Amino acid sequence: MANSRAQFQRLLFPGIDKAIMNAFSEKMMQYTKMAKVESSSKAFEEDFTAAGVGLFVQTPEFIPASDDQFTPGLSIRYTVNDYKLRIGFSEMAIRDMLVNLAQDRGRDLGFSARQTMEVLIADIWNNGFTTNGYDGVPLFSAAHPNTKNPASVQSNLLGGLVPTPATLSVLSLRQALSQYRRYFDETGVRRIQVDPHMLVVPAEEEWNAMEILKSPDRSDTANRAMNVIRNKLEPFVYDYLTDVVHWFIGPDQKYNRVKVFNRRTLAISNYEDKDSETNWVQAAFAFSMGWSGWLGWMGTNPLG
């Protein structure tokens, strides 16, 4: 349904100075810090998991080296989805409105497109404790199977295989950092060589996170104890997290296996419906998203 003159009668009379819409500066896109963003020219993209060799075997003199092999894993498909929206004004409305509200359509569609992507991509973490991924469990789970030995599992929930979720504090963050050091790669026997990079929190935990990571002294005691995890991680407030107590630890982008593939960048077009004399502005974009591996990410759900 297009907009008509009747919906904006106030704009037909003298005395209206302007119509105020989106009169705020926009933040930088946040999902680009949370996911690895790539372009795509295909209807879908696929990743494939595999495990490398195991540990070396002590070998006596004259005994041939032991054999090992790569172990194939699972494939992960990223299927492109298209998103479209349009807004129309009657020719009469555009002709008669003294303030040209119609000229804001492209800008507002662009803002809405940004918000759509942010909300959809953030759901990877918002639903990360409940929605199963390619390995049959959620992104944050106590039962991620290792490719080389699926019967062997790992946990990226705070507390490990017996999760002990906790709200963000000095002690819980220290526990998470220690647990991060204990991860194996897909072989189940080789330690990953990845350092944690950022602490991701909702807006409600912003100041708590800043105190924990930026204060020279420990924020949880009145004693003058040195804050040994100061600047250990980069705090990142993710505005699109819907739960006020979830928090996460994430890797540097080069190790990040949460991915976004941009297939079609935002395109805005203008066209006329001659029969109804309606002017339309339409916007469209296409992308896919998901995750090809959990290693590097840790999460906690204090409300369980």
C-alpha positions in Angstrom: 0.0 0.0 0.0 1.5 3.3 -1.1 1.3 6.5 1.0 -1.5 8.9 0.1 -2.1 12.6 0.7 -4.6 11.8 3.4 -1.9 10.2 5.6 0.2 13.4 5.6 -2.3 16.2 5.5 -0.2 18.4 7.8 2.4 18.5 5.0 -0.1 20.1 2.6 -0.4 23.3 4.5 2.0 26.3 5.0 3.8 26.5 8.3 5.4 23.1 8.4 9.2 23.5 8.5 10.4 19.9 8.1 9.5 16.3 8.6 12.0 14.8 11.0 13.2 11.2 10.3 16.4 9.4 11.3 18.0 12.7 12.5 20.8 10.8 14.2 24.4 9.9 13.3 24.7 6.2 12.5 27.2 3.9 14.2 29.7 1.7 12.2 28.3 -1.7 11.2 28.8 -4.0 14.2 28.5 -7.4 12.6 31.8 -6.8 10.8 33.5 -7.2 14.1 31.6 -10.4 15.0 31.8 -12.3 11.7 34.2 -12.7 8.9 32.7 -10.9 5.9 33.3 -12.1 2.3 31.8 -11.5 -1.1 30.1 -14.2 -3.1 29.2 -14.7 -6.7 27.3 -18.0 -6.3 23.9 -19.2 -5.2 25.6 -20.8 -2.2 29.0 -21.3 -0.6 30.3 -24.4 1.1 32.9 -25.1 3.7 34.3 -28.5 4.5 35.8 -29.6 7.8 38.7 -31.9 8.2 41.1 -33.0 10.9 44.9 -33.2 10.5 47.3 -35.8 11.8 47.6 -36.9 15.4 50.7 -36.6 17.6 54.0 -38.2 16.7 54.9 -41.7 17.8 58.2 -42.7 19.5 59.8 -45.0 17.0 62.8 -47.4 17.7 65.7 -47.8 15.4 65.0 -49.5 12.0 61.2 -49.3 12.6 59.3 -47.5 9.8 57.4 -44.4 10.7 53.8 -44.8 11.8 51.0 -43.9 9.3 48.4 -41.3 9.8 46.0 -39.5 7.5 43.7 -36.5 7.2 40.1 -37.2 8.4 37.2 -35.8 6.4 34.5 -34.1 8.3 31.2 -32.4 7.5 30.2 -29.9 4.9 28.5 -26.6 5.7 26.4 -24.8 3.1 25.7 -21.1 3.2 22.5 -20.5 1.1 21.9 -17.0 -0.2 18.6 -15.3 0.8 17.2 -12.2 -0.8 15.6 -9.4 1.1 13.4 -6.7 -0.5 11.2 -3.8 0.6 9.6 -0.9 -1.2 7.7 2.3 -0.3 5.4 4.3 -2.6 3.8 7.7 -2.7 0.9 8.7 -4.9 1.7 11.2 -7.6 -0.7 13.6 -6.0 1.0 13.3 -2.6 4.4 14.1 -4.1 3.0 17.0 -6.1 1.1 18.6 -3.2 3.2 18.1 -0.1 5.1 21.3 0.8 7.8 19.2 2.6 9.0 16.5 0.3 8.9 13.5 2.6 9.2 11.2 -0.4 12.9 12.2 -0.9 13.8 10.4 2.4 12.7 7.0 1.1 16.0 5.8 -0.2 17.9 6.9 2.9 15.3 5.3 5.2 15.3 2.0 3.2 19.1 2.0 3.4 19.0 2.4 7.2 16.4 -0.4 7.5 18.6 -2.7 5.3 21.5 -2.1 7.7 19.3 -2.9 10.7 17.9 -6.0 9.1 21.4 -7.4 8.6 22.5 -6.5 12.1 19.4 -8.2 13.7 19.6 -11.4 11.6 23.4 -11.8 12.0 23.2 -11.1 15.8 20.8 -14.0 16.0 23.7 -16.4 15.5 24.7 -15.4 19.1 21.2 -14.7 20.4 20.1 -18.3 19.4 23.6 -19.7 19.9 22.6 -21.8 23.0 19.5 -23.4 21.4 19.8 -23.6 17.6 21.7 -26.6 16.2 24.5 -26.1 13.7 26.2 -28.3 11.2 27.7 -30.6 13.9 24.3 -31.4 15.4 24.6 -29.1 18.5 24.3 -25.3 19.0 27.2 -22.9 18.5 27.7 -22.9 22.3 27.5 -26.5 23.5 29.1 -29.0 25.9 29.1 -31.7 23.2 30.9 -30.5 20.1 32.3 -33.7 18.5 35.9 -33.8 17.3 36.2 -34.8 13.6 39.0 -37.4 14.1 37.1 -39.0 17.0 33.5 -38.0 17.1 33.0 -39.9 20.4 35.3 -37.4 22.0 33.6 -34.0 22.6 34.5 -30.6 23.7 32.7 -27.8 25.4 32.7 -24.0 24.7 30.3 -23.3 27.5 31.8 -21.7 30.6 32.7 -24.6 33.0 33.4 -27.1 30.3 31.7 -30.5 30.0 29.9 -29.8 33.2 28.9 -26.2 32.5 28.8 -23.7 35.4 27.3 -20.6 33.8 28.0 -17.3 35.6 27.4 -13.7 35.2 30.4 -11.5 34.1 32.9 -10.9 36.9 36.6 -10.9 37.4 36.5 -14.5 38.6 34.3 -15.9 35.8 36.3 -14.2 33.1 39.5 -15.6 34.6 37.9 -19.1 34.5 36.9 -18.6 30.9 40.4 -17.5 29.9 41.9 -20.6 31.5 39.4 -22.8 29.8 40.2 -21.2 26.5 43.7 -22.5 26.8 42.5 -26.1 27.1 40.9 -26.4 23.7 42.0 -29.0 21.2 41.7 -28.7 17.4 39.6 -31.2 15.4 42.0 -34.0 16.1 41.1 -33.9 19.8 44.8 -34.2 20.8 46.5 -31.0 19.5 46.0 -27.8 21.4 44.8 -24.9 19.4 47.2 -22.0 19.0 44.7 -19.2 19.1 44.6 -16.5 21.8 41.2 -15.0 22.8 40.8 -11.5 21.3 37.6 -9.8 22.5 35.0 -9.8 25.3 31.5 -9.4 23.8 28.8 -8.1 26.1 25.3 -6.6 25.8 24.8 -2.9 26.6 23.8 -3.7 30.2 27.2 -5.1 30.9 29.3 -2.4 29.2 30.5 -0.6 32.3 31.2 -3.9 34.2 33.3 -5.1 31.2 35.2 -1.8 31.1 36.0 -1.9 34.8 37.2 -5.5 34.6 39.4 -5.0 31.6 40.6 -1.4 31.9 41.0 -0.7 35.7 44.6 -0.8 36.9 43.3 -2.4 40.1 40.9 -5.3 40.6 37.4 -4.1 40.5 36.0 -6.8 42.8 38.0 -6.0 45.9 38.8 -3.0 48.1 42.4 -4.3 48.4 45.0 -2.7 46.2 45.4 -5.8 44.1 46.8 -5.5 40.6 44.4 -6.2 37.8 46.4 -8.9 36.0 43.8 -9.3 33.2 43.9 -5.5 32.3 43.7 -5.1 28.5 43.8 -8.9 28.1 40.8 -8.6 25.8 39.2 -6.0 23.7 35.8 -5.1 25.2 33.0 -4.9 22.5 29.5 -3.9 23.3 27.2 -5.6 20.8 24.0 -3.6 20.7 22.0 -6.4 19.1 22.3 -9.0 21.8 18.8 -9.5 23.2 19.7 -11.2 26.5 21.1 -8.8 29.1 23.4 -11.3 30.8 24.9 -13.4 28.0 28.5 -12.8 27.3 31.1 -14.2 25.0 34.8 -14.5 24.2 35.8 -14.4 20.6 38.9 -14.8 18.4 40.7 -12.4 16.1 39.0 -12.2 12.7 41.6 -14.3 10.9 40.6 -17.3 13.1 36.9 -16.6 13.1 34.7 -19.3 11.5 31.4 -17.3 11.8 30.9 -16.0 8.3 28.8 -13.7 6.2 28.8 -13.9 2.4 27.5 -10.8 0.6 25.9 -11.9 -2.7 24.2 -8.6 -3.7 25.0 -5.3 -2.2 22.1 -3.0 -1.4 20.5 -1.7 -4.6 17.9 1.0 -4.6 15.7 1.7 -7.7 12.9 4.1 -8.5 10.0 3.3 -10.8 6.5 4.4 -11.7 3.2 2.4 -11.7 1.5 4.2 -14.6 -2.0 2.7 -13.9 -2.2 4.0 -10.3 0.2 6.9 -10.8 2.3 5.7 -7.9 6.0 6.4 -7.5 7.9 3.5 -5.8 11.3 3.3 -4.4 12.5 -0.3 -3.9 15.6 -1.7 -2.2 17.0 -5.2 -2.3 20.1 -7.1 -1.1 21.1 -10.7 -0.7 23.5 -12.5 1.6 24.1 -15.7 3.6 25.4 -16.3 7.1 26.3 -19.1 9.5 29.2 -20.8 11.2 31.7 -23.4 10.0 33.3 -24.1 13.4 32.9 -23.2 17.0 36.6 -23.2 18.0 37.6 -19.7 19.0 34.3 -18.8 20.6 33.1 -19.3 24.1 29.8 -18.3 25.7 27.9 -18.4 28.9 24.2 -18.4 29.6 23.8 -17.5 33.3 20.0 -17.9 33.2 20.4 -21.4 31.8 
